């Protein structure tokens, strides 16, 4: 009887120990599962933020290119007459001083000749910042040929006429309106808004405006302005 009782007690003790270990292992398993679940939930909750950062908008290279495009801000139908590349193109003129830039512009060949006759090439090219109202070839052609030839031979009078077309500072469309003092010492008035402008008493219309050169802004006009 004593032997049987001891065996029974030992068997009951082993059973209790086995049950305790099973419960402990189960608890550990549940803890590990909870930890894995929590980790998965944390990773899942962080994923959208990562995706949002990767999908955040970035500056477009094409936007930067457009910002540096010399043709982006010019206006007027006559601008289409300029070459697409090379001498006289907007890209080339933007890198050249104003008298040199005008020499390649097919709209301004008579003006270029007049500037040369008045010895103003260096004066214009070496200026720090100018705005030039540049008459087209057709504008000069409206002057009777005899009078134009006489003007081209009279350096003093020619200088007065040409410097009457130039003011200090590079004036964009937001600044060009109003009365301005010319390099000739008199004044001209520019009127209009947007892409519609007239210049001087002659009310010369701007045909191609806000053309950039290295040291000047050019507005091509359809009449010669007289001081």
Buried (B, 14 or more C-beta within 10 A) or exposed (E): EEEEEEEEEEEEEEEEEEEEEEEEEEEEEEEEEEEEEEEEEEEEEEEEEEEEEEEEEEEEEEEEEEEEEBBEBBBBEBBEBBBEEEBBBBBBBBEBBBBBBBBBBEBBBBBBBBBEBBEBBEBBBEBEEBBBBBBBBEBBEEBEEEEBEEBBEBEEBBBBBBBBBBBBBBBEBEEBBEEBEBBBEEEBEBBBEEEEBBBBEBBBBBBBBBBBBEBBBBBBBBBBBEB
